[in-house]
Amino acid sequence: MRTRRAMVGVVYLALLWFFGGKYGAAVGIAVLAADLAGVPRRAIWIASMAFLAQGVPRSPVVGSNFGTDHLVAHVLVGIGLAAAAYAGLRELLEPPAGGRPRRAHPER
């Protein structure tokens, strides 16, 4: 289980570095450091939703130049999506609390 979790961490960090450059790698390192520090899965989900909510525009109508005019919102949404992706991967890797892992196709 630890080997699989370590491999997911390495692939996650590599993808963030590839798609986000040095800032993506910095976000990936921060998320992985939080995971290694023992931050619960639920806290990572809550943080990702908070970042996403901060990046959502206030008005219902957004022009095509919103991303370039509001780079902070763009970055916050990117951080939120990166954190949500890792939280989702952790959900897939770890069994539910208090039980055996669920099987996708139970044996008959």
N, C-alpha and C positions, 0 to 999 in steps of 0.2 A: 504494500500500500504506500509506503514512504517513497519507494522508487518511482511509482507512477505519479505521485504528487510532486516530486522533484522534477520529473520530466515535463509535467504540465506547466510548472513554474518557469522552467527554462524556455519552453516553446512560447509561453505567454509573453515573457520578457522580450524574446527575439522578435515576435510579431509587433509588439508595441514599439520597439526600436525601429523596425523596418518601416512601419506606417507613420509613426509619430516623430521619428528622428531622436535627437538627444532629449527633447522634452517628453516624448513618449516613453523613453527608457527611464527617465526620472520618475514619471508617474508609476510605471511598472515596478520600479524598485521600492517606491513608497507603499504600494499595495502589497507587494510580497513581504516587506518589512513588517507591515501591520499584521499580516497573516502569521509570520514567524513569532511575533510578539504575543500571539495568543488572542488577538481580537476575534470575537465570535463572528460567525457567518452573518448573523442577523445585523450586526453593527455595520458590516461592509455593505449589505443591502441598503440599510438606512442611509449611509453616507452617499452611496451612488444615487439614490433617489433625491437626496438633498442637492447634490451637484446638478442633476438634471433639472430640478425645479428652478434653480437659480439661473439657468441658462435659457429658460423658456421666455419668449417675448411677452411683454405686458399687454400689447394690443392684439386684437384678433386678426388684424390684417398686417402682414409682413411683406415688405418688398423684396425684390431679388438681391438687393445689396445689403440685407440685414447682416449676413455673415462677415462681410468686410467692414461694415460700420461698427459692429459690436463684437470685436475679437474676444473680449473677455467672456461673453456669453458662449461663443463658439468653443473656447477652451474649456469652460465649465461643463458643457455638454459632453465634450470628448473625454474628460476625466470621469464623468458620471458613467458613460458607456463602458469605459475601460474597467472601472470598479465593478459594474454590474456583470460584465463578462467574466471576471475572475470569481465573483460570488456565485455565478451560475456553474462555473467549472467545479468549484468546491462542493456545490450541492450534488453534482453528478458523481464526484469521487468518493464522498463520505456517505455511509449509510445513515438513515434517519435515526434520530436520538431515541434510544430505547428499543431497538429492534434490529432484525436482520435486514440486509439490503433487499429491496424489492426487485423482482425479476421482470424484465420486459415481456418475456413470454413464459408464463408458468408451465411447468411440466404437467402433462396430462396423465 
